[in-house]
Amino acid sequence: MADFDLVILGGGSGGYAAALRASQLGQKVVLIEKDKLGGTCLHKGCIPTKALLHAGEIADNTRHAGEFGVKADFHAMDMSAVNSYKDGVIAKLHKGLEGLVKSRNVTYVQAAGRLISNNTVEAGGTKYTGKNIVLATGSYPKTLPGLEIDGKQVITSEQAIKLDYVPKSVIVLGGGVIGCEFASVWKSFGSQVTIIEGLSHLVALEDESSSKQLERAFRKRGINFELGVKFKSATKNKKDVSVVLEDGKEFSAEILLVAVGRGPVSQGLGYEEAGIKMDRGYVLVDNKCRTSVAGVWAVGDLIPTPQLAHVGFAEGIMVAEEIAGLNPRSINYDGIPRVTYSEPEVASVGLSAIAAKAAGHEVVELNYDLAGNGKANILKTAGSVKLIAKKNGPVLGIHMVGSRVGELLAEAQLIFNWEADANDVAQHIHAHPTLSEAMGEAHLALAGKPLHAHG
């Protein structure tokens, strides 16, 4: 038996953030992780996929180098070298994180854990008791009923990041963030790609205008997609996988990526036996991430909040501070920045037009086209910055499409979270020529004084 102030089950984004912050605040912490420190984001999600996307960007830049007066020829993807680059990024970050946890005097236990009471986790044959418990066991890639993942022809993102070859053709089942990012990667690598999405748009949780712009860009890139028709069945032979939709259409490809979302890892871990309230596998929490059992908290993909690493970080930090008596502010999830790192990127913070109107706001919408932005023209990217504001009031949502627009979210989230209005932002001078100018120009136009835009 080992006693701690805080026992954390799960060493992904939410779990290790809670551990690091709690240690800073003088808590005696044990962090239990069955796999590798850093969890899905570092090893199977955010970091490896963005490395692949960057490799794809280099490939596309090589193909189009002549447009910029550079003589270069694209030959092929060397997937051994691509994976070596990707794995090197992961290894460096993993080593740094291990050192950080060690330097903060967090006890790290690499073993599968299970909650056995409201204050005890058992892992590797040892019981760890804490004044507080944080559950941070993350999520797993889901599939559809009757669709078996074999890891070779029918795969999830976890196998996709490890492929050692470029498939000739791919069907991506699911047009959300994960599906669109892998579609973008494989198109850049040279595959024929078809996305199948049951909803009416790609990245359907984004503002409809952003979805439509991404769809136009994907068409231009030669990425095919079928929208608004649900999956019916899949069959495979030695050569390919065939997918049939409910309307009878059939598609075949070398591999099928199943990207229909992620589900919480909670089964068989003792949560329900401890009396914790659950819903469809998710642990239910209040606005400070408390579960229904006193002294037990939950963060990250395990709870029904946005499945984003930075949300896990924020929740872990908040819980650590709440336990320490600092009474931190609860998280406004509308103010969480969101990015789909495809080419082009889709980035947003705040409310969509539909959500703002549903909340009872009288809204004003402003769309600034990147055609008027000097840096966007230099980069040869198309897209826009769309503002949604309360009439005579603050900005309620910022929605962007274009290469590298995810980097504009730092300013966008300040605008939304500080409840700035158009005039507040318009007075700030943005460096020229930068993509960030588009943010300033959009607010100038909304304030009634457009510069490089028609009034």
PLY file of the C-alpha trace (Angstrom):
ply
format ascii 1.0
element vertex 455
property float x
property float y
property float z
element edge 454
property int vertex1
property int vertex2
end_header
0.00 0.00 0.00
1.32 3.43 -0.97
-0.31 6.68 0.15
-0.48 9.86 -1.94
-2.32 13.16 -2.05
-3.31 12.44 -5.65
-3.52 9.20 -7.61
-3.90 9.63 -11.38
-4.98 6.77 -13.61
-3.86 7.53 -17.16
-0.74 9.32 -18.41
-2.10 11.08 -21.48
-2.66 14.81 -21.92
-5.17 15.26 -19.10
-3.46 12.90 -16.68
0.09 14.21 -16.96
-1.08 17.85 -16.96
-2.87 17.19 -13.65
0.24 15.46 -12.30
2.63 18.27 -13.24
0.40 21.05 -11.89
-0.45 19.18 -8.68
3.25 18.59 -8.05
3.93 22.29 -8.55
1.32 22.95 -5.87
3.04 20.71 -3.35
0.96 17.57 -3.76
2.45 14.08 -3.49
1.45 12.52 -6.82
1.52 9.08 -8.44
0.83 8.81 -12.17
-0.18 5.37 -13.49
-0.05 4.56 -17.22
-0.28 1.12 -18.85
1.41 2.16 -22.10
3.67 5.15 -22.81
3.67 8.48 -21.04
1.99 11.04 -23.30
-0.91 8.83 -24.32
-2.79 8.88 -27.60
-1.91 12.46 -28.54
1.84 12.02 -28.44
2.12 8.45 -29.72
-0.97 7.69 -31.83
-2.74 10.96 -32.62
-1.87 14.65 -32.72
1.90 14.49 -33.11
2.34 11.61 -35.60
-0.50 12.80 -37.84
0.85 16.34 -38.00
4.30 14.98 -38.88
2.72 13.02 -41.73
0.81 16.10 -42.84
4.02 18.12 -42.91
5.73 15.43 -44.99
2.75 15.67 -47.35
3.12 19.44 -47.49
6.76 19.05 -48.53
5.69 16.59 -51.24
3.07 19.02 -52.58
5.53 21.91 -52.45
7.96 19.85 -54.53
5.27 19.06 -57.11
4.40 22.75 -57.41
7.92 24.14 -57.07
7.92 25.27 -60.71
5.13 27.76 -59.95
7.63 29.62 -57.76
10.53 29.41 -60.19
12.20 26.51 -58.43
13.26 23.55 -60.57
12.47 20.37 -58.63
11.01 16.98 -59.43
8.88 14.82 -57.17
9.80 11.15 -57.47
8.11 9.21 -54.67
7.48 8.98 -50.93
10.12 7.05 -48.99
7.88 5.78 -46.19
10.78 4.33 -44.24
12.32 7.81 -44.08
8.95 9.47 -43.41
8.29 7.16 -40.48
11.83 7.65 -39.18
11.26 11.43 -39.19
7.85 11.05 -37.52
9.12 8.61 -34.89
12.08 10.88 -34.16
9.73 13.75 -33.34
7.71 11.49 -31.04
10.81 10.07 -29.33
12.25 13.51 -28.63
9.01 14.79 -27.11
8.52 11.56 -25.15
12.01 11.76 -23.65
11.45 15.39 -22.72
8.14 14.58 -21.05
9.68 11.71 -19.07
12.36 14.08 -17.83
9.79 16.70 -16.91
7.71 14.24 -14.87
10.84 12.98 -13.10
12.05 16.51 -12.34
8.71 17.34 -10.69
9.09 14.35 -8.34
5.98 12.65 -9.67
6.01 8.91 -8.95
5.52 7.22 -12.32
4.15 3.68 -12.51
4.00 1.88 -15.87
1.30 -0.73 -15.32
-2.37 -1.32 -16.07
-4.48 0.15 -13.28
-8.00 -0.33 -11.99
-10.13 1.65 -9.55
-10.96 -0.64 -6.63
-12.55 1.92 -4.27
-13.27 5.61 -4.14
-9.71 6.31 -2.95
-7.60 3.40 -4.25
-6.19 2.29 -7.59
-4.51 -1.08 -7.98
-1.73 -1.37 -10.55
0.94 -4.02 -11.02
-0.08 -5.79 -7.83
0.30 -2.66 -5.68
-2.50 -0.56 -4.18
-2.15 3.21 -4.42
-4.37 5.20 -2.08
-4.99 8.91 -2.45
-6.96 11.72 -0.86
-8.14 12.35 -4.42
-8.30 10.22 -7.56
-8.17 11.54 -11.14
-9.43 9.24 -13.89
-7.82 10.00 -17.25
-7.99 6.75 -19.21
-8.61 8.36 -22.60
-10.32 6.98 -25.69
-10.07 4.39 -28.46
-10.96 4.42 -32.19
-14.55 3.27 -32.72
-15.95 1.21 -35.56
-19.46 0.48 -36.82
-21.55 -2.62 -36.06
-20.46 -5.50 -38.26
-17.33 -3.69 -39.49
-14.34 -5.60 -38.16
-10.95 -3.93 -37.92
-8.28 -6.35 -39.17
-5.40 -3.88 -38.94
-4.27 -4.51 -42.54
-7.03 -3.82 -45.07
-9.57 -2.33 -42.66
-7.71 -0.02 -40.31
-8.10 2.79 -37.81
-5.90 5.84 -37.32
-3.65 3.81 -35.02
-2.57 1.55 -37.89
-2.69 4.38 -40.45
0.12 6.31 -38.75
2.38 3.25 -39.04
1.82 2.29 -42.69
5.12 1.49 -44.37
3.80 2.00 -47.90
1.62 4.44 -49.83
-1.68 2.73 -50.74
-2.77 3.17 -54.34
-6.32 3.91 -53.23
-8.07 4.58 -49.93
-11.66 4.84 -48.74
-11.98 7.01 -45.66
-15.14 6.22 -43.71
-15.91 9.40 -41.82
-15.46 13.02 -42.90
-14.68 14.53 -39.52
-11.34 15.89 -38.35
-9.46 12.57 -38.34
-10.88 11.43 -41.67
-10.14 14.71 -43.44
-6.61 14.89 -42.09
-5.75 11.38 -43.32
-7.47 12.04 -46.64
-5.21 15.08 -47.00
-2.09 13.09 -46.07
-2.74 10.28 -48.51
-3.64 12.60 -51.38
-0.35 14.43 -50.83
1.46 11.08 -50.75
-0.10 10.13 -54.11
-3.10 7.92 -53.24
-6.55 8.07 -54.81
-8.86 9.05 -51.94
-12.62 8.84 -51.43
-14.29 10.06 -48.22
-17.68 8.68 -47.21
-19.60 10.82 -44.72
-23.16 10.16 -43.57
-23.79 13.79 -42.63
-24.40 16.55 -45.18
-20.94 18.13 -44.95
-17.31 17.41 -44.21
-16.19 18.57 -40.73
-19.88 18.96 -39.98
-19.30 20.44 -36.51
-17.72 23.52 -38.07
-19.61 26.51 -39.46
-21.28 25.49 -42.72
-19.33 28.08 -44.69
-16.04 26.51 -43.56
-17.25 23.04 -44.52
-18.22 24.22 -48.00
-14.84 25.88 -48.55
-13.01 22.71 -47.50
-15.17 20.69 -49.86
-14.32 23.03 -52.74
-10.63 22.80 -51.93
-10.74 19.00 -51.71
-12.50 18.79 -55.10
-9.77 20.97 -56.57
-7.12 18.66 -55.09
-8.88 15.60 -56.52
-10.11 14.22 -53.21
-13.48 12.57 -53.85
-16.29 12.41 -51.30
-19.83 11.17 -50.88
-22.01 13.09 -48.44
-25.35 12.44 -46.80
-25.49 8.69 -47.39
-24.76 6.16 -44.65
-22.50 3.13 -44.77
-24.26 -0.21 -45.25
-21.61 -2.94 -45.54
-18.05 -3.82 -46.43
-16.48 -6.89 -47.97
-12.86 -7.66 -48.76
-10.75 -9.98 -50.87
-7.00 -10.33 -51.24
-6.74 -7.21 -53.42
-9.15 -4.67 -52.05
-12.06 -3.66 -49.82
-15.52 -2.87 -51.23
-17.94 -0.57 -49.44
-21.67 -0.40 -50.17
-23.75 2.60 -49.12
-27.44 2.61 -48.21
-28.30 4.13 -51.60
-26.64 1.19 -53.36
-23.47 2.94 -54.49
-20.34 0.83 -54.24
-16.70 1.87 -53.87
-13.51 -0.19 -53.82
-10.01 0.61 -52.63
-6.83 -1.02 -51.42
-7.55 -0.08 -47.79
-10.46 1.24 -45.75
-9.77 3.70 -42.96
-12.51 3.71 -40.33
-12.62 7.22 -38.84
-16.05 7.36 -37.21
-14.97 8.90 -33.93
-13.47 7.78 -30.65
-15.08 6.21 -27.61
-14.13 6.44 -23.90
-11.86 3.81 -22.34
-13.88 2.95 -19.23
-15.03 -0.66 -19.47
-13.72 -3.07 -16.84
-11.86 -0.41 -14.88
-14.09 -0.44 -11.80
-15.79 2.89 -12.36
-19.39 1.75 -12.18
-18.64 -0.58 -9.27
-17.34 2.47 -7.36
-20.71 4.19 -7.90
-19.56 6.65 -10.56
-22.37 7.85 -12.82
-21.79 7.00 -16.48
-23.51 7.61 -19.82
-22.65 5.47 -22.87
-19.26 4.74 -21.37
-18.45 8.38 -20.56
-17.86 9.43 -16.96
-20.25 12.24 -16.05
-18.77 15.28 -14.31
-19.74 18.78 -13.15
-18.18 22.03 -14.40
-15.06 21.39 -12.31
-14.68 17.76 -13.50
-15.94 16.20 -10.27
-17.62 12.83 -10.69
-20.65 11.72 -8.69
-18.30 10.16 -6.10
-16.59 12.55 -3.67
-12.85 12.75 -4.16
-12.93 11.22 -7.65
-12.40 13.43 -10.69
-12.25 12.72 -14.42
-10.66 14.57 -17.35
-9.90 14.29 -21.07
-11.53 11.98 -23.61
-13.08 9.93 -20.80
-15.67 12.66 -20.21
-18.18 14.10 -22.74
-16.25 17.28 -23.55
-14.39 18.05 -26.82
-11.85 15.29 -27.53
-8.83 17.55 -27.92
-5.44 17.29 -26.23
-5.49 20.94 -25.19
-8.88 20.40 -23.55
-7.31 17.57 -21.57
-4.44 19.85 -20.54
-6.85 22.53 -19.37
-9.05 20.08 -17.46
-6.06 18.46 -15.77
-4.69 21.82 -14.65
-8.12 22.97 -13.45
-8.64 19.81 -11.37
-5.19 20.10 -9.77
-5.88 23.72 -8.84
-9.37 22.95 -7.56
-8.00 20.18 -5.33
-5.38 22.63 -4.02
-8.12 25.12 -3.09
-7.28 27.76 -5.72
-10.87 27.83 -7.04
-9.97 28.19 -10.75
-12.52 29.33 -13.28
-14.47 26.56 -14.98
-13.74 26.05 -18.67
-15.88 27.76 -21.31
-15.82 25.06 -23.96
-17.10 27.46 -26.63
-13.80 29.29 -26.18
-11.67 26.25 -27.01
-9.73 26.65 -30.29
-10.34 23.92 -32.89
-8.22 22.99 -35.93
-8.46 20.46 -38.73
-4.87 20.28 -40.02
-5.72 19.29 -43.59
-4.67 21.28 -46.65
-6.28 23.76 -46.41
-6.65 24.01 -42.65
-9.97 24.72 -40.98
-9.76 26.62 -37.69
-12.35 28.16 -35.39
-13.24 29.38 -31.94
-16.61 30.37 -30.55
-20.08 29.82 -31.96
-21.14 28.93 -35.48
-23.79 31.10 -37.12
-26.45 28.47 -36.44
-25.42 28.07 -32.79
-25.31 31.84 -32.22
-28.83 32.27 -33.60
-30.08 29.27 -31.62
-28.73 30.94 -28.48
-31.02 33.89 -29.19
-28.45 36.34 -30.49
-29.21 38.81 -33.26
-26.10 38.28 -35.31
-24.04 40.09 -37.92
-21.79 38.06 -40.22
-18.69 39.29 -42.06
-16.61 37.27 -44.50
-13.11 38.46 -45.41
-11.69 36.66 -48.44
-7.99 35.79 -48.29
-7.75 36.92 -51.93
-7.17 40.40 -50.49
-4.31 39.26 -48.23
-0.75 39.68 -49.52
0.79 36.72 -47.67
-2.04 34.42 -48.77
-1.26 35.35 -52.37
2.45 34.71 -51.80
1.59 31.28 -50.38
-0.97 30.68 -53.16
-3.65 29.74 -50.65
-7.38 30.49 -50.81
-9.87 30.79 -47.98
-11.40 33.32 -45.65
-11.85 34.68 -42.16
-15.49 34.75 -41.14
-16.70 36.73 -38.13
-19.96 36.17 -36.32
-20.83 38.97 -33.93
-23.72 40.04 -31.78
-25.35 43.09 -33.32
-23.68 46.09 -31.68
-21.86 43.68 -29.42
-18.93 41.28 -29.05
-17.55 38.78 -31.53
-19.27 35.41 -30.95
-17.31 33.25 -33.37
-14.31 33.29 -35.69
-14.09 30.72 -38.49
-11.12 30.41 -40.84
-10.07 28.35 -43.86
-6.69 28.43 -45.58
-3.10 27.24 -45.32
-1.66 27.85 -41.84
-4.77 29.56 -40.47
-4.50 27.44 -37.33
-1.67 29.76 -36.31
-4.18 32.65 -36.21
-6.15 31.05 -33.39
-4.01 32.59 -30.66
-5.45 36.01 -31.43
-8.88 34.64 -32.29
-9.34 32.97 -28.91
-8.34 36.16 -27.09
-10.92 38.11 -29.11
-13.66 35.63 -28.26
-12.75 34.93 -24.66
-12.21 38.59 -23.80
-15.56 39.45 -25.44
-13.98 42.02 -27.74
-16.07 43.81 -30.34
-14.97 44.80 -33.85
-13.71 48.24 -32.82
-11.61 46.79 -30.01
-9.69 44.68 -32.54
-9.70 47.15 -35.45
-7.49 49.61 -33.56
-4.63 47.08 -33.33
-1.99 47.20 -36.06
-1.14 43.88 -37.71
2.26 43.32 -39.36
2.36 43.43 -43.16
2.53 41.11 -45.00
1.24 38.37 -42.70
-1.76 36.07 -42.64
-2.64 37.67 -39.31
-3.52 40.82 -41.23
-6.64 38.98 -42.38
-7.85 38.97 -38.78
-7.31 42.72 -38.53
-8.86 43.40 -41.94
-11.94 41.35 -41.09
-12.50 43.37 -37.92
-11.84 46.64 -39.74
-14.57 45.68 -42.21
-16.96 44.63 -39.45
-16.33 47.96 -37.74
-17.41 49.72 -40.93
-13.97 50.85 -42.13
-12.67 48.22 -44.55
-9.17 48.67 -46.00
-8.24 45.91 -48.49
-11.85 44.80 -48.91
-14.94 46.10 -50.63
-17.25 47.99 -48.28
0 1
1 2
2 3
3 4
4 5
5 6
6 7
7 8
8 9
9 10
10 11
11 12
12 13
13 14
14 15
15 16
16 17
17 18
18 19
19 20
20 21
21 22
22 23
23 24
24 25
25 26
26 27
27 28
28 29
29 30
30 31
31 32
32 33
33 34
34 35
35 36
36 37
37 38
38 39
39 40
40 41
41 42
42 43
43 44
44 45
45 46
46 47
47 48
48 49
49 50
50 51
51 52
52 53
53 54
54 55
55 56
56 57
57 58
58 59
59 60
60 61
61 62
62 63
63 64
64 65
65 66
66 67
67 68
68 69
69 70
70 71
71 72
72 73
73 74
74 75
75 76
76 77
77 78
78 79
79 80
80 81
81 82
82 83
83 84
84 85
85 86
86 87
87 88
88 89
89 90
90 91
91 92
92 93
93 94
94 95
95 96
96 97
97 98
98 99
99 100
100 101
101 102
102 103
103 104
104 105
105 106
106 107
107 108
108 109
109 110
110 111
111 112
112 113
113 114
114 115
115 116
116 117
117 118
118 119
119 120
120 121
121 122
122 123
123 124
124 125
125 126
126 127
127 128
128 129
129 130
130 131
131 132
132 133
133 134
134 135
135 136
136 137
137 138
138 139
139 140
140 141
141 142
142 143
143 144
144 145
145 146
146 147
147 148
148 149
149 150
150 151
151 152
152 153
153 154
154 155
155 156
156 157
157 158
158 159
159 160
160 161
161 162
162 163
163 164
164 165
165 166
166 167
167 168
168 169
169 170
170 171
171 172
172 173
173 174
174 175
175 176
176 177
177 178
178 179
179 180
180 181
181 182
182 183
183 184
184 185
185 186
186 187
187 188
188 189
189 190
190 191
191 192
192 193
193 194
194 195
195 196
196 197
197 198
198 199
199 200
200 201
201 202
202 203
203 204
204 205
205 206
206 207
207 208
208 209
209 210
210 211
211 212
212 213
213 214
214 215
215 216
216 217
217 218
218 219
219 220
220 221
221 222
222 223
223 224
224 225
225 226
226 227
227 228
228 229
229 230
230 231
231 232
232 233
233 234
234 235
235 236
236 237
237 238
238 239
239 240
240 241
241 242
242 243
243 244
244 245
245 246
246 247
247 248
248 249
249 250
250 251
251 252
252 253
253 254
254 255
255 256
256 257
257 258
258 259
259 260
260 261
261 262
262 263
263 264
264 265
265 266
266 267
267 268
268 269
269 270
270 271
271 272
272 273
273 274
274 275
275 276
276 277
277 278
278 279
279 280
280 281
281 282
282 283
283 284
284 285
285 286
286 287
287 288
288 289
289 290
290 291
291 292
292 293
293 294
294 295
295 296
296 297
297 298
298 299
299 300
300 301
301 302
302 303
303 304
304 305
305 306
306 307
307 308
308 309
309 310
310 311
311 312
312 313
313 314
314 315
315 316
316 317
317 318
318 319
319 320
320 321
321 322
322 323
323 324
324 325
325 326
326 327
327 328
328 329
329 330
330 331
331 332
332 333
333 334
334 335
335 336
336 337
337 338
338 339
339 340
340 341
341 342
342 343
343 344
344 345
345 346
346 347
347 348
348 349
349 350
350 351
351 352
352 353
353 354
354 355
355 356
356 357
357 358
358 359
359 360
360 361
361 362
362 363
363 364
364 365
365 366
366 367
367 368
368 369
369 370
370 371
371 372
372 373
373 374
374 375
375 376
376 377
377 378
378 379
379 380
380 381
381 382
382 383
383 384
384 385
385 386
386 387
387 388
388 389
389 390
390 391
391 392
392 393
393 394
394 395
395 396
396 397
397 398
398 399
399 400
400 401
401 402
402 403
403 404
404 405
405 406
406 407
407 408
408 409
409 410
410 411
411 412
412 413
413 414
414 415
415 416
416 417
417 418
418 419
419 420
420 421
421 422
422 423
423 424
424 425
425 426
426 427
427 428
428 429
429 430
430 431
431 432
432 433
433 434
434 435
435 436
436 437
437 438
438 439
439 440
440 441
441 442
442 443
443 444
444 445
445 446
446 447
447 448
448 449
449 450
450 451
451 452
452 453
453 454
